[in-house]
Amino acid sequence: MTITRIDQGPRMSQAVVHGGTVYLAGQVGAPGATVTEQTRAVLAAIDALLARTGSDKDHLLTATIWLADMADFGEMNAVWDGWIAGHPAPARATSEGKLATPDFKVEIIIVAAVA
């Protein structure tokens, strides 16, 4: 089977397509921005990567969301709910954890099917 890597770097690729499945690397927004701003930026990056891999949010399989602080759950969900509205919701998990730097508040990892 063919493996396609999008924006491959020395440490990771932003997306990998294999066997009809798209795996996105964790996406983060601008360091220091608000939870709302970071979530919007992350979801826009996800939309762009999915488009480049031949997929879209109608084909989401799973979403793993990491928050630096679970107190931001409602704020992140307000943006997520608007983004996913009208599309099939994926299986999803949300957890709190330390992200790469304290300036990151939200990181989202997506797995999707190729459209």
Buried (B, 14 or more C-beta within 10 A) or exposed (E): EEEBEBEEEEEEBBBBBEEEBBBBBBBBBEEEBBBBBBBBBBBEBBBEBBEBBBBBBEBBBEBBBBBBEEEBBEBBBEBBEEBBEEEEEBEBEBEBEEBEEEBBBBBBBBBBBBE
